[in-house]
């Protein structure tokens, strides 16, 4: 007394499987391309920017808002390292404009 599974259920399962593997393949290819670009920048310049413009801005806001945090010194070091790298390199992984880089000040 086993009921058969309707054809629309089989089609739905097939679409779900294809969609899952399609998204997974796209994500993997995109990630590998980004990693290849990072490796290329590291091989060419030996250094790479570690924060996006938004990330570095948020890090500075956190540093200014948390003067007594035990991780503040580490955050300042990381912030200053990124500023130094941005000024010392010609090509960047994240989308930085020259005007954004010029406005950055070490802490």
Buried (B, 14 or more C-beta within 10 A) or exposed (E): EEEEEEEEEEEEEEEEEEEEEEEEEEEEEEEEEEEEEEEEBEEEBEBBBBBBBEEBEEBBEBBEEEEEEEEBEEBBEBBBBBBEBBEEBEEBBBEBEEEEBEEBEEE
